[in-house]
């Protein structure tokens, strides 16, 4: 019974991640064919990183580029390169803490 609950919990998490990427952000379902390992990241990490994409104005070619890098690399190469990036990054973190 424990393994069934674990499986159901994992399937709920996967569904939440897919819904976020496809329904909320508008990425095609094929995103998961090209980059299936994105499902290993936490939903919080996905929301934080992908929440910055609209502010990066074309600097992000694929979601994999913002998900796989270290926090330091992400902040240095994505957040800090946008004039309002650090403020938006902090706002996103605060927003996610309130969810």
mmCIF file as gemmi writes it, N, C-alpha and C atoms, coordinates in Angstrom:
data_model
loop_
_atom_site.group_PDB
_atom_site.id
_atom_site.type_symbol
_atom_site.label_atom_id
_atom_site.label_alt_id
_atom_site.label_comp_id
_atom_site.label_asym_id
_atom_site.label_entity_id
_atom_site.label_seq_id
_atom_site.pdbx_PDB_ins_code
_atom_site.Cartn_x
_atom_site.Cartn_y
_atom_site.Cartn_z
_atom_site.occupancy
_atom_site.B_iso_or_equiv
_atom_site.pdbx_formal_charge
_atom_site.auth_seq_id
_atom_site.auth_asym_id
_atom_site.pdbx_PDB_model_num
ATOM 1 N N . UNK Axp A 1 ? 0.824 -1.202 0 1 0 ? 1 A 1
ATOM 2 C CA . UNK Axp A 1 ? 0 0 0 1 0 ? 1 A 1
ATOM 3 C C . UNK Axp A 1 ? 0.867 1.265 0 1 0 ? 1 A 1
ATOM 4 N N . UNK Axp A 2 ? 1.991 1.192 0.74 1 0 ? 2 A 1
ATOM 5 C CA . UNK Axp A 2 ? 2.879 2.351 0.802 1 0 ? 2 A 1
ATOM 6 C C . UNK Axp A 2 ? 3.428 2.701 -0.586 1 0 ? 2 A 1
ATOM 7 N N . UNK Axp A 3 ? 3.807 1.679 -1.348 1 0 ? 3 A 1
ATOM 8 C CA . UNK Axp A 3 ? 4.354 1.95 -2.685 1 0 ? 3 A 1
ATOM 9 C C . UNK Axp A 3 ? 3.292 2.54 -3.615 1 0 ? 3 A 1
ATOM 10 N N . UNK Axp A 4 ? 2.044 2.137 -3.432 1 0 ? 4 A 1
ATOM 11 C CA . UNK Axp A 4 ? 0.957 2.712 -4.24 1 0 ? 4 A 1
ATOM 12 C C . UNK Axp A 4 ? 0.787 4.194 -3.917 1 0 ? 4 A 1
ATOM 13 N N . UNK Axp A 5 ? 0.822 4.538 -2.637 1 0 ? 5 A 1
ATOM 14 C CA . UNK Axp A 5 ? 0.711 5.959 -2.249 1 0 ? 5 A 1
ATOM 15 C C . UNK Axp A 5 ? 1.873 6.765 -2.799 1 0 ? 5 A 1
ATOM 16 N N . UNK Axp A 6 ? 3.064 6.197 -2.743 1 0 ? 6 A 1
ATOM 17 C CA . UNK Axp A 6 ? 4.243 6.889 -3.281 1 0 ? 6 A 1
ATOM 18 C C . UNK Axp A 6 ? 4.103 7.111 -4.778 1 0 ? 6 A 1
ATOM 19 N N . UNK Axp A 7 ? 3.634 6.089 -5.467 1 0 ? 7 A 1
ATOM 20 C CA . UNK Axp A 7 ? 3.437 6.201 -6.908 1 0 ? 7 A 1
ATOM 21 C C . UNK Axp A 7 ? 2.408 7.269 -7.231 1 0 ? 7 A 1
ATOM 22 N N . UNK Axp A 8 ? 1.291 7.276 -6.511 1 0 ? 8 A 1
ATOM 23 C CA . UNK Axp A 8 ? 0.238 8.269 -6.757 1 0 ? 8 A 1
ATOM 24 C C . UNK Axp A 8 ? 0.73 9.675 -6.462 1 0 ? 8 A 1
ATOM 25 N N . UNK Axp A 9 ? 1.516 9.825 -5.414 1 0 ? 9 A 1
ATOM 26 C CA . UNK Axp A 9 ? 2.065 11.145 -5.083 1 0 ? 9 A 1
ATOM 27 C C . UNK Axp A 9 ? 2.992 11.614 -6.206 1 0 ? 9 A 1
ATOM 28 N N . UNK Axp A 10 ? 3.845 10.717 -6.678 1 0 ? 10 A 1
ATOM 29 C CA . UNK Axp A 10 ? 4.754 11.082 -7.771 1 0 ? 10 A 1
ATOM 30 C C . UNK Axp A 10 ? 3.991 11.412 -9.048 1 0 ? 10 A 1
ATOM 31 N N . UNK Axp A 11 ? 2.954 10.662 -9.326 1 0 ? 11 A 1
ATOM 32 C CA . UNK Axp A 11 ? 2.19 10.95 -10.549 1 0 ? 11 A 1
ATOM 33 C C . UNK Axp A 11 ? 1.467 12.293 -10.425 1 0 ? 11 A 1
ATOM 34 N N . UNK Axp A 12 ? 1.02 12.647 -9.223 1 0 ? 12 A 1
ATOM 35 C CA . UNK Axp A 12 ? 0.411 13.962 -9.009 1 0 ? 12 A 1
ATOM 36 C C . UNK Axp A 12 ? 1.428 15.075 -9.218 1 0 ? 12 A 1
ATOM 37 N N . UNK Axp A 13 ? 2.655 14.863 -8.749 1 0 ? 13 A 1
ATOM 38 C CA . UNK Axp A 13 ? 3.704 15.869 -8.939 1 0 ? 13 A 1
ATOM 39 C C . UNK Axp A 13 ? 4.052 16.032 -10.411 1 0 ? 13 A 1
ATOM 40 N N . UNK Axp A 14 ? 4.154 14.927 -11.111 1 0 ? 14 A 1
ATOM 41 C CA . UNK Axp A 14 ? 4.448 14.987 -12.549 1 0 ? 14 A 1
ATOM 42 C C . UNK Axp A 14 ? 3.334 15.715 -13.28 1 0 ? 14 A 1
ATOM 43 N N . UNK Axp A 15 ? 2.101 15.408 -12.927 1 0 ? 15 A 1
ATOM 44 C CA . UNK Axp A 15 ? 0.962 16.072 -13.56 1 0 ? 15 A 1
ATOM 45 C C . UNK Axp A 15 ? 0.988 17.576 -13.283 1 0 ? 15 A 1
ATOM 46 N N . UNK Axp A 16 ? 1.322 17.964 -12.067 1 0 ? 16 A 1
ATOM 47 C CA . UNK Axp A 16 ? 1.395 19.387 -11.719 1 0 ? 16 A 1
ATOM 48 C C . UNK Axp A 16 ? 2.488 20.088 -12.532 1 0 ? 16 A 1
ATOM 49 N N . UNK Axp A 17 ? 3.615 19.426 -12.71 1 0 ? 17 A 1
ATOM 50 C CA . UNK Axp A 17 ? 4.714 20.013 -13.484 1 0 ? 17 A 1
ATOM 51 C C . UNK Axp A 17 ? 4.322 20.163 -14.956 1 0 ? 17 A 1
ATOM 52 N N . UNK Axp A 18 ? 3.725 19.121 -15.505 1 0 ? 18 A 1
ATOM 53 C CA . UNK Axp A 18 ? 3.297 19.176 -16.91 1 0 ? 18 A 1
ATOM 54 C C . UNK Axp A 18 ? 2.246 20.263 -17.097 1 0 ? 18 A 1
ATOM 55 N N . UNK Axp A 19 ? 1.275 20.331 -16.197 1 0 ? 19 A 1
ATOM 56 C CA . UNK Axp A 19 ? 0.24 21.366 -16.291 1 0 ? 19 A 1
ATOM 57 C C . UNK Axp A 19 ? 0.845 22.763 -16.202 1 0 ? 19 A 1
ATOM 58 N N . UNK Axp A 20 ? 1.8 22.949 -15.328 1 0 ? 20 A 1
ATOM 59 C CA . UNK Axp A 20 ? 2.437 24.264 -15.199 1 0 ? 20 A 1
ATOM 60 C C . UNK Axp A 20 ? 3.131 24.665 -16.505 1 0 ? 20 A 1
ATOM 61 N N . UNK Axp A 21 ? 3.936 23.772 -17.034 1 0 ? 21 A 1
ATOM 62 C CA . UNK Axp A 21 ? 4.71 24.091 -18.236 1 0 ? 21 A 1
ATOM 63 C C . UNK Axp A 21 ? 3.803 24.258 -19.462 1 0 ? 21 A 1
ATOM 64 N N . UNK Axp A 22 ? 2.824 23.388 -19.609 1 0 ? 22 A 1
ATOM 65 C CA . UNK Axp A 22 ? 1.98 23.403 -20.809 1 0 ? 22 A 1
ATOM 66 C C . UNK Axp A 22 ? 0.828 24.397 -20.682 1 0 ? 22 A 1
ATOM 67 N N . UNK Axp A 23 ? 0.064 24.303 -19.61 1 0 ? 23 A 1
ATOM 68 C CA . UNK Axp A 23 ? -1.145 25.128 -19.49 1 0 ? 23 A 1
ATOM 69 C C . UNK Axp A 23 ? -0.857 26.549 -19.021 1 0 ? 23 A 1
ATOM 70 N N . UNK Axp A 24 ? 0.023 26.699 -18.046 1 0 ? 24 A 1
ATOM 71 C CA . UNK Axp A 24 ? 0.278 28.048 -17.525 1 0 ? 24 A 1
ATOM 72 C C . UNK Axp A 24 ? 1.29 28.827 -18.356 1 0 ? 24 A 1
ATOM 73 N N . UNK Axp A 25 ? 2.337 28.134 -18.831 1 0 ? 25 A 1
ATOM 74 C CA . UNK Axp A 25 ? 3.377 28.841 -19.581 1 0 ? 25 A 1
ATOM 75 C C . UNK Axp A 25 ? 3.191 28.769 -21.092 1 0 ? 25 A 1
ATOM 76 N N . UNK Axp A 26 ? 2.396 27.806 -21.553 1 0 ? 26 A 1
ATOM 77 C CA . UNK Axp A 26 ? 2.128 27.72 -22.98 1 0 ? 26 A 1
ATOM 78 C C . UNK Axp A 26 ? 3.16 26.983 -23.808 1 0 ? 26 A 1
ATOM 79 N N . UNK Axp A 27 ? 4.054 26.247 -23.153 1 0 ? 27 A 1
ATOM 80 C CA . UNK Axp A 27 ? 5.009 25.441 -23.911 1 0 ? 27 A 1
ATOM 81 C C . UNK Axp A 27 ? 4.277 24.233 -24.495 1 0 ? 27 A 1
ATOM 82 N N . UNK Axp A 28 ? 4.746 23.718 -25.623 1 0 ? 28 A 1
ATOM 83 C CA . UNK Axp A 28 ? 4.094 22.535 -26.203 1 0 ? 28 A 1
ATOM 84 C C . UNK Axp A 28 ? 4.429 21.289 -25.378 1 0 ? 28 A 1
ATOM 85 N N . UNK Axp A 29 ? 3.56 20.317 -25.447 1 0 ? 29 A 1
ATOM 86 C CA . UNK Axp A 29 ? 3.774 19.051 -24.748 1 0 ? 29 A 1
ATOM 87 C C . UNK Axp A 29 ? 5.064 18.382 -25.218 1 0 ? 29 A 1
ATOM 88 N N . UNK Axp A 30 ? 5.459 18.663 -26.437 1 0 ? 30 A 1
ATOM 89 C CA . UNK Axp A 30 ? 6.692 18.075 -26.983 1 0 ? 30 A 1
ATOM 90 C C . UNK Axp A 30 ? 7.938 18.517 -26.213 1 0 ? 30 A 1
ATOM 91 N N . UNK Axp A 31 ? 7.811 19.54 -25.385 1 0 ? 31 A 1
ATOM 92 C CA . UNK Axp A 31 ? 8.91 19.964 -24.524 1 0 ? 31 A 1
ATOM 93 C C . UNK Axp A 31 ? 9.426 18.787 -23.705 1 0 ? 31 A 1
ATOM 94 N N . UNK Axp A 32 ? 8.524 17.925 -23.276 1 0 ? 32 A 1
ATOM 95 C CA . UNK Axp A 32 ? 8.901 16.792 -22.444 1 0 ? 32 A 1
ATOM 96 C C . UNK Axp A 32 ? 9.501 15.648 -23.247 1 0 ? 32 A 1
ATOM 97 N N . UNK Axp A 33 ? 9.296 15.66 -24.552 1 0 ? 33 A 1
ATOM 98 C CA . UNK Axp A 33 ? 9.944 14.678 -25.417 1 0 ? 33 A 1
ATOM 99 C C . UNK Axp A 33 ? 11.395 15.099 -25.619 1 0 ? 33 A 1
ATOM 100 N N . UNK Axp A 34 ? 11.59 16.377 -25.845 1 0 ? 34 A 1
ATOM 101 C CA . UNK Axp A 34 ? 12.927 16.918 -26.072 1 0 ? 34 A 1
ATOM 102 C C . UNK Axp A 34 ? 13.744 16.931 -24.777 1 0 ? 34 A 1
ATOM 103 N N . UNK Axp A 35 ? 13.114 17.221 -23.658 1 0 ? 35 A 1
ATOM 104 C CA . UNK Axp A 35 ? 13.812 17.377 -22.379 1 0 ? 35 A 1
ATOM 105 C C . UNK Axp A 35 ? 13.029 16.692 -21.253 1 0 ? 35 A 1
ATOM 106 N N . UNK Axp A 36 ? 12.923 15.356 -21.307 1 0 ? 36 A 1
ATOM 107 C CA . UNK Axp A 36 ? 12.129 14.652 -20.29 1 0 ? 36 A 1
ATOM 108 C C . UNK Axp A 36 ? 12.697 14.772 -18.881 1 0 ? 36 A 1
ATOM 109 N N . UNK Axp A 37 ? 13.993 14.975 -18.768 1 0 ? 37 A 1
ATOM 110 C CA . UNK Axp A 37 ? 14.599 15.058 -17.436 1 0 ? 37 A 1
ATOM 111 C C . UNK Axp A 37 ? 14.205 16.329 -16.691 1 0 ? 37 A 1
ATOM 112 N N . UNK Axp A 38 ? 13.518 17.252 -17.348 1 0 ? 38 A 1
ATOM 113 C CA . UNK Axp A 38 ? 13.059 18.445 -16.631 1 0 ? 38 A 1
ATOM 114 C C . UNK Axp A 38 ? 12.074 18.062 -15.521 1 0 ? 38 A 1
ATOM 115 N N . UNK Axp A 39 ? 11.484 16.896 -15.639 1 0 ? 39 A 1
ATOM 116 C CA . UNK Axp A 39 ? 10.536 16.446 -14.62 1 0 ? 39 A 1
ATOM 117 C C . UNK Axp A 39 ? 11.2 16.076 -13.305 1 0 ? 39 A 1
ATOM 118 N N . UNK Axp A 40 ? 12.519 15.962 -13.282 1 0 ? 40 A 1
ATOM 119 C CA . UNK Axp A 40 ? 13.197 15.65 -12.018 1 0 ? 40 A 1
ATOM 120 C C . UNK Axp A 40 ? 13.355 16.881 -11.133 1 0 ? 40 A 1
ATOM 121 N N . UNK Axp A 41 ? 13.229 18.062 -11.708 1 0 ? 41 A 1
ATOM 122 C CA . UNK Axp A 41 ? 13.366 19.286 -10.923 1 0 ? 41 A 1
ATOM 123 C C . UNK Axp A 41 ? 12.092 19.543 -10.131 1 0 ? 41 A 1
ATOM 124 N N . UNK Axp A 42 ? 12.237 20.209 -8.996 1 0 ? 42 A 1
ATOM 125 C CA . UNK Axp A 42 ? 11.061 20.518 -8.184 1 0 ? 42 A 1
ATOM 126 C C . UNK Axp A 42 ? 10.193 21.537 -8.905 1 0 ? 42 A 1
ATOM 127 N N . UNK Axp A 43 ? 8.92 21.519 -8.579 1 0 ? 43 A 1
ATOM 128 C CA . UNK Axp A 43 ? 7.989 22.484 -9.172 1 0 ? 43 A 1
ATOM 129 C C . UNK Axp A 43 ? 8.389 23.899 -8.772 1 0 ? 43 A 1
ATOM 130 N N . UNK Axp A 44 ? 8.883 24.067 -7.561 1 0 ? 44 A 1
ATOM 131 C CA . UNK Axp A 44 ? 9.316 25.391 -7.11 1 0 ? 44 A 1
ATOM 132 C C . UNK Axp A 44 ? 10.475 25.902 -7.966 1 0 ? 44 A 1
ATOM 133 N N . UNK Axp A 45 ? 11.453 25.047 -8.229 1 0 ? 45 A 1
ATOM 134 C CA . UNK Axp A 45 ? 12.581 25.45 -9.077 1 0 ? 45 A 1
ATOM 135 C C . UNK Axp A 45 ? 12.083 25.814 -10.468 1 0 ? 45 A 1
ATOM 136 N N . UNK Axp A 46 ? 11.166 25.002 -10.997 1 0 ? 46 A 1
ATOM 137 C CA . UNK Axp A 46 ? 10.627 25.282 -12.322 1 0 ? 46 A 1
ATOM 138 C C . UNK Axp A 46 ? 9.918 26.633 -12.34 1 0 ? 46 A 1
ATOM 139 N N . UNK Axp A 47 ? 9.115 26.9 -11.32 1 0 ? 47 A 1
ATOM 140 C CA . UNK Axp A 47 ? 8.38 28.167 -11.276 1 0 ? 47 A 1
ATOM 141 C C . UNK Axp A 47 ? 9.318 29.352 -11.128 1 0 ? 47 A 1
ATOM 142 N N . UNK Axp A 48 ? 10.33 29.223 -10.296 1 0 ? 48 A 1
ATOM 143 C CA . UNK Axp A 48 ? 11.284 30.322 -10.125 1 0 ? 48 A 1
ATOM 144 C C . UNK Axp A 48 ? 12.045 30.599 -11.414 1 0 ? 48 A 1
ATOM 145 N N . UNK Axp A 49 ? 12.651 29.562 -11.949 1 0 ? 49 A 1
ATOM 146 C CA . UNK Axp A 49 ? 13.497 29.752 -13.129 1 0 ? 49 A 1
ATOM 147 C C . UNK Axp A 49 ? 12.675 30.164 -14.352 1 0 ? 49 A 1
ATOM 148 N N . UNK Axp A 50 ? 11.604 29.436 -14.608 1 0 ? 50 A 1
ATOM 149 C CA . UNK Axp A 50 ? 10.81 29.724 -15.804 1 0 ? 50 A 1
ATOM 150 C C . UNK Axp A 50 ? 10.011 31.01 -15.65 1 0 ? 50 A 1
ATOM 151 N N . UNK Axp A 51 ? 9.782 31.442 -14.414 1 0 ? 51 A 1
ATOM 152 C CA . UNK Axp A 51 ? 9.128 32.723 -14.177 1 0 ? 51 A 1
ATOM 153 C C . UNK Axp A 51 ? 9.981 33.91 -14.598 1 0 ? 51 A 1
ATOM 154 N N . UNK Axp A 52 ? 11.278 33.684 -14.732 1 0 ? 52 A 1
ATOM 155 C CA . UNK Axp A 52 ? 12.189 34.739 -15.185 1 0 ? 52 A 1
ATOM 156 C C . UNK Axp A 52 ? 12.248 34.852 -16.706 1 0 ? 52 A 1
ATOM 157 N N . UNK Axp A 53 ? 11.861 33.808 -17.404 1 0 ? 53 A 1
ATOM 158 C CA . UNK Axp A 53 ? 12.005 33.76 -18.866 1 0 ? 53 A 1
ATOM 159 C C . UNK Axp A 53 ? 11.372 34.961 -19.571 1 0 ? 53 A 1
ATOM 160 N N . UNK Axp A 54 ? 10.144 35.393 -19.218 1 0 ? 54 A 1
ATOM 161 C CA . UNK Axp A 54 ? 9.574 36.545 -19.919 1 0 ? 54 A 1
ATOM 162 C C . UNK Axp A 54 ? 10.416 37.826 -19.782 1 0 ? 54 A 1
ATOM 163 N N . UNK Axp A 55 ? 11.157 37.945 -18.714 1 0 ? 55 A 1
ATOM 164 C CA . UNK Axp A 55 ? 11.987 39.132 -18.503 1 0 ? 55 A 1
ATOM 165 C C . UNK Axp A 55 ? 13.329 39.042 -19.212 1 0 ? 55 A 1
ATOM 166 N N . UNK Axp A 56 ? 13.656 37.89 -19.711 1 0 ? 56 A 1
ATOM 167 C CA . UNK Axp A 56 ? 14.955 37.703 -20.35 1 0 ? 56 A 1
ATOM 168 C C . UNK Axp A 56 ? 14.929 37.975 -21.847 1 0 ? 56 A 1
ATOM 169 N N . UNK Axp A 57 ? 13.765 38.255 -22.371 1 0 ? 57 A 1
ATOM 170 C CA . UNK Axp A 57 ? 13.568 38.724 -23.75 1 0 ? 57 A 1
ATOM 171 C C . UNK Axp A 57 ? 14.442 38.039 -24.797 1 0 ? 57 A 1
ATOM 172 N N . UNK Axp A 58 ? 14.157 36.763 -25.036 1 0 ? 58 A 1
ATOM 173 C CA . UNK Axp A 58 ? 14.833 36.055 -26.114 1 0 ? 58 A 1
ATOM 174 C C . UNK Axp A 58 ? 16.209 35.522 -25.797 1 0 ? 58 A 1
ATOM 175 N N . UNK Axp A 59 ? 16.697 35.72 -24.589 1 0 ? 59 A 1
ATOM 176 C CA . UNK Axp A 59 ? 18.023 35.219 -24.244 1 0 ? 59 A 1
ATOM 177 C C . UNK Axp A 59 ? 17.993 33.729 -23.9 1 0 ? 59 A 1
ATOM 178 N N . UNK Axp A 60 ? 16.817 33.176 -23.706 1 0 ? 60 A 1
ATOM 179 C CA . UNK Axp A 60 ? 16.678 31.761 -23.363 1 0 ? 60 A 1
ATOM 180 C C . UNK Axp A 60 ? 16.147 31.012 -24.584 1 0 ? 60 A 1
ATOM 181 N N . UNK Axp A 61 ? 16.929 30.074 -25.058 1 0 ? 61 A 1
ATOM 182 C CA . UNK Axp A 61 ? 16.529 29.297 -26.241 1 0 ? 61 A 1
ATOM 183 C C . UNK Axp A 61 ? 15.69 28.074 -25.858 1 0 ? 61 A 1
ATOM 184 N N . UNK Axp A 62 ? 16 27.476 -24.711 1 0 ? 62 A 1
ATOM 185 C CA . UNK Axp A 62 ? 15.286 26.263 -24.278 1 0 ? 62 A 1
ATOM 186 C C . UNK Axp A 62 ? 15.174 26.275 -22.758 1 0 ? 62 A 1
ATOM 187 N N . UNK Axp A 63 ? 14.105 25.67 -22.261 1 0 ? 63 A 1
ATOM 188 C CA . UNK Axp A 63 ? 13.928 25.665 -20.81 1 0 ? 63 A 1
ATOM 189 C C . UNK Axp A 63 ? 15.039 24.885 -20.119 1 0 ? 63 A 1
ATOM 190 N N . UNK Axp A 64 ? 15.644 23.957 -20.819 1 0 ? 64 A 1
ATOM 191 C CA . UNK Axp A 64 ? 16.736 23.192 -20.208 1 0 ? 64 A 1
ATOM 192 C C . UNK Axp A 64 ? 17.877 24.112 -19.781 1 0 ? 64 A 1
ATOM 193 N N . UNK Axp A 65 ? 18.122 25.163 -20.548 1 0 ? 65 A 1
ATOM 194 C CA . UNK Axp A 65 ? 19.241 26.053 -20.227 1 0 ? 65 A 1
ATOM 195 C C . UNK Axp A 65 ? 19.058 26.784 -18.905 1 0 ? 65 A 1
ATOM 196 N N . UNK Axp A 66 ? 17.825 27.036 -18.494 1 0 ? 66 A 1
ATOM 197 C CA . UNK Axp A 66 ? 17.614 27.726 -17.214 1 0 ? 66 A 1
ATOM 198 C C . UNK Axp A 66 ? 17.393 26.757 -16.061 1 0 ? 66 A 1
ATOM 199 N N . UNK Axp A 67 ? 17.014 25.532 -16.357 1 0 ? 67 A 1
ATOM 200 C CA . UNK Axp A 67 ? 16.759 24.57 -15.279 1 0 ? 67 A 1
ATOM 201 C C . UNK Axp A 67 ? 18.011 23.833 -14.814 1 0 ? 67 A 1
ATOM 202 N N . UNK Axp A 68 ? 18.897 23.494 -15.721 1 0 ? 68 A 1
ATOM 203 C CA . UNK Axp A 68 ? 20.019 22.63 -15.352 1 0 ? 68 A 1
ATOM 204 C C . UNK Axp A 68 ? 21.204 23.347 -14.718 1 0 ? 68 A 1
ATOM 205 N N . UNK Axp A 69 ? 21.339 24.621 -14.926 1 0 ? 69 A 1
ATOM 206 C CA . UNK Axp A 69 ? 22.509 25.328 -14.403 1 0 ? 69 A 1
ATOM 207 C C . UNK Axp A 69 ? 22.4 25.532 -12.885 1 0 ? 69 A 1
ATOM 208 N N . UNK Axp A 70 ? 23.541 25.802 -12.28 1 0 ? 70 A 1
ATOM 209 C CA . UNK Axp A 70 ? 23.57 26.047 -10.838 1 0 ? 70 A 1
ATOM 210 C C . UNK Axp A 70 ? 22.866 27.36 -10.515 1 0 ? 70 A 1
ATOM 211 N N . UNK Axp A 71 ? 22.519 27.539 -9.259 1 0 ? 71 A 1
ATOM 212 C CA . UNK Axp A 71 ? 21.884 28.793 -8.834 1 0 ? 71 A 1
ATOM 213 C C . UNK Axp A 71 ? 22.802 29.981 -9.121 1 0 ? 71 A 1
ATOM 214 N N . UNK Axp A 72 ? 24.076 29.828 -8.812 1 0 ? 72 A 1
ATOM 215 C CA . UNK Axp A 72 ? 25.025 30.919 -9.038 1 0 ? 72 A 1
ATOM 216 C C . UNK Axp A 72 ? 25.109 31.281 -10.516 1 0 ? 72 A 1
ATOM 217 N N . UNK Axp A 73 ? 25.209 30.27 -11.367 1 0 ? 73 A 1
ATOM 218 C CA . UNK Axp A 73 ? 25.268 30.52 -12.811 1 0 ? 73 A 1
ATOM 219 C C . UNK Axp A 73 ? 23.979 31.194 -13.283 1 0 ? 73 A 1
ATOM 220 N N . UNK Axp A 74 ? 22.835 30.703 -12.819 1 0 ? 74 A 1
ATOM 221 C CA . UNK Axp A 74 ? 21.559 31.27 -13.236 1 0 ? 74 A 1
ATOM 222 C C . UNK Axp A 74 ? 21.468 32.746 -12.87 1 0 ? 74 A 1
ATOM 223 N N . UNK Axp A 75 ? 21.818 33.072 -11.635 1 0 ? 75 A 1
ATOM 224 C CA . UNK Axp A 75 ? 21.737 34.468 -11.191 1 0 ? 75 A 1
ATOM 225 C C . UNK Axp A 75 ? 22.723 35.332 -11.971 1 0 ? 75 A 1
ATOM 226 N N . UNK Axp A 76 ? 23.946 34.855 -12.138 1 0 ? 76 A 1
ATOM 227 C CA . UNK Axp A 76 ? 24.978 35.625 -12.842 1 0 ? 76 A 1
ATOM 228 C C . UNK Axp A 76 ? 24.65 35.82 -14.322 1 0 ? 76 A 1
ATOM 229 N N . UNK Axp A 77 ? 24.241 34.756 -14.993 1 0 ? 77 A 1
ATOM 230 C CA . UNK Axp A 77 ? 24.067 34.816 -16.443 1 0 ? 77 A 1
ATOM 231 C C . UNK Axp A 77 ? 22.664 35.171 -16.927 1 0 ? 77 A 1
ATOM 232 N N . UNK Axp A 78 ? 21.689 35.068 -16.055 1 0 ? 78 A 1
ATOM 233 C CA . UNK Axp A 78 ? 20.318 35.382 -16.47 1 0 ? 78 A 1
ATOM 234 C C . UNK Axp A 78 ? 19.724 36.534 -15.654 1 0 ? 78 A 1
ATOM 235 N N . UNK Axp A 79 ? 19.694 36.381 -14.357 1 0 ? 79 A 1
ATOM 236 C CA . UNK Axp A 79 ? 19.032 37.382 -13.508 1 0 ? 79 A 1
ATOM 237 C C . UNK Axp A 79 ? 19.751 38.722 -13.56 1 0 ? 79 A 1
ATOM 238 N N . UNK Axp A 80 ? 21.047 38.736 -13.317 1 0 ? 80 A 1
ATOM 239 C CA . UNK Axp A 80 ? 21.795 39.993 -13.214 1 0 ? 80 A 1
ATOM 240 C C . UNK Axp A 80 ? 22.008 40.695 -14.548 1 0 ? 80 A 1
ATOM 241 N N . UNK Axp A 81 ? 21.768 40.03 -15.646 1 0 ? 81 A 1
ATOM 242 C CA . UNK Axp A 81 ? 21.952 40.657 -16.962 1 0 ? 81 A 1
ATOM 243 C C . UNK Axp A 81 ? 20.753 41.487 -17.4 1 0 ? 81 A 1
ATOM 244 N N . UNK Axp A 82 ? 19.674 41.37 -16.682 1 0 ? 82 A 1
ATOM 245 C CA . UNK Axp A 82 ? 18.488 42.178 -16.994 1 0 ? 82 A 1
ATOM 246 C C . UNK Axp A 82 ? 18.428 43.318 -15.986 1 0 ? 82 A 1
ATOM 247 N N . UNK Axp A 83 ? 18.152 44.564 -16.432 1 0 ? 83 A 1
ATOM 248 C CA . UNK Axp A 83 ? 18.14 45.703 -15.504 1 0 ? 83 A 1
ATOM 249 C C . UNK Axp A 83 ? 17.224 45.509 -14.284 1 0 ? 83 A 1
ATOM 250 N N . UNK Axp A 84 ? 16.062 44.925 -14.494 1 0 ? 84 A 1
ATOM 251 C CA . UNK Axp A 84 ? 15.143 44.687 -13.378 1 0 ? 84 A 1
ATOM 252 C C . UNK Axp A 84 ? 15.184 43.247 -12.88 1 0 ? 84 A 1
ATOM 253 N N . UNK Axp A 85 ? 16.145 42.477 -13.361 1 0 ? 85 A 1
ATOM 254 C CA . UNK Axp A 85 ? 16.236 41.066 -13.03 1 0 ? 85 A 1
ATOM 255 C C . UNK Axp A 85 ? 16.303 40.76 -11.539 1 0 ? 85 A 1
ATOM 256 N N . UNK Axp A 86 ? 17.228 41.389 -10.8 1 0 ? 86 A 1
ATOM 257 C CA . UNK Axp A 86 ? 17.318 41.074 -9.373 1 0 ? 86 A 1
ATOM 258 C C . UNK Axp A 86 ? 16.027 41.374 -8.605 1 0 ? 86 A 1
ATOM 259 N N . UNK Axp A 87 ? 15.359 42.469 -8.94 1 0 ? 87 A 1
ATOM 260 C CA . UNK Axp A 87 ? 14.107 42.797 -8.257 1 0 ? 87 A 1
ATOM 261 C C . UNK Axp A 87 ? 13.035 41.767 -8.6 1 0 ? 87 A 1
ATOM 262 N N . UNK Axp A 88 ? 12.926 41.438 -9.87 1 0 ? 88 A 1
ATOM 263 C CA . UNK Axp A 88 ? 11.925 40.456 -10.278 1 0 ? 88 A 1
ATOM 264 C C . UNK Axp A 88 ? 12.22 39.089 -9.651 1 0 ? 88 A 1
ATOM 265 N N . UNK Axp A 89 ? 13.477 38.706 -9.573 1 0 ? 89 A 1
ATOM 266 C CA . UNK Axp A 89 ? 13.89 37.438 -8.974 1 0 ? 89 A 1
ATOM 267 C C . UNK Axp A 89 ? 13.465 37.379 -7.501 1 0 ? 89 A 1
ATOM 268 N N . UNK Axp A 90 ? 13.707 38.449 -6.774 1 0 ? 90 A 1
ATOM 269 C CA . UNK Axp A 90 ? 13.308 38.501 -5.365 1 0 ? 90 A 1
ATOM 270 C C . UNK Axp A 90 ? 11.783 38.462 -5.228 1 0 ? 90 A 1
ATOM 271 N N . UNK Axp A 91 ? 11.088 39.172 -6.106 1 0 ? 91 A 1
ATOM 272 C CA . UNK Axp A 91 ? 9.612 39.156 -6.074 1 0 ? 91 A 1
ATOM 273 C C . UNK Axp A 91 ? 9.069 37.75 -6.337 1 0 ? 91 A 1
ATOM 274 N N . UNK Axp A 92 ? 9.667 37.046 -7.29 1 0 ? 92 A 1
ATOM 275 C CA . UNK Axp A 92 ? 9.24 35.677 -7.584 1 0 ? 92 A 1
ATOM 276 C C . UNK Axp A 92 ? 9.454 34.769 -6.373 1 0 ? 92 A 1
ATOM 277 N N . UNK Axp A 93 ? 10.607 34.903 -5.726 1 0 ? 93 A 1
ATOM 278 C CA . UNK Axp A 93 ? 10.891 34.064 -4.558 1 0 ? 93 A 1
ATOM 279 C C . UNK Axp A 93 ? 9.893 34.342 -3.439 1 0 ? 93 A 1
ATOM 280 N N . UNK Axp A 94 ? 9.585 35.606 -3.198 1 0 ? 94 A 1
ATOM 281 C CA . UNK Axp A 94 ? 8.605 35.956 -2.163 1 0 ? 94 A 1
ATOM 282 C C . UNK Axp A 94 ? 7.228 35.407 -2.509 1 0 ? 94 A 1
ATOM 283 N N . UNK Axp A 95 ? 6.836 35.528 -3.767 1 0 ? 95 A 1
ATOM 284 C CA . UNK Axp A 95 ? 5.533 35.043 -4.228 1 0 ? 95 A 1
ATOM 285 C C . UNK Axp A 95 ? 5.419 33.536 -4.018 1 0 ? 95 A 1
ATOM 286 N N . UNK Axp A 96 ? 6.468 32.798 -4.345 1 0 ? 96 A 1
ATOM 287 C CA . UNK Axp A 96 ? 6.431 31.347 -4.197 1 0 ? 96 A 1
ATOM 288 C C . UNK Axp A 96 ? 6.415 30.922 -2.731 1 0 ? 96 A 1
ATOM 289 N N . UNK Axp A 97 ? 7.03 31.707 -1.874 1 0 ? 97 A 1
ATOM 290 C CA . UNK Axp A 97 ? 7.005 31.387 -0.444 1 0 ? 97 A 1
ATOM 291 C C . UNK Axp A 97 ? 5.605 31.531 0.137 1 0 ? 97 A 1
ATOM 292 N N . UNK Axp A 98 ? 4.803 32.397 -0.459 1 0 ? 98 A 1
ATOM 293 C CA . UNK Axp A 98 ? 3.435 32.638 0.023 1 0 ? 98 A 1
ATOM 294 C C . UNK Axp A 98 ? 2.441 31.604 -0.492 1 0 ? 98 A 1
ATOM 295 N N . UNK Axp A 99 ? 2.831 30.813 -1.488 1 0 ? 99 A 1
ATOM 296 C CA . UNK Axp A 99 ? 1.898 29.821 -2.064 1 0 ? 99 A 1
ATOM 297 C C . UNK Axp A 99 ? 1.695 28.652 -1.126 1 0 ? 99 A 1
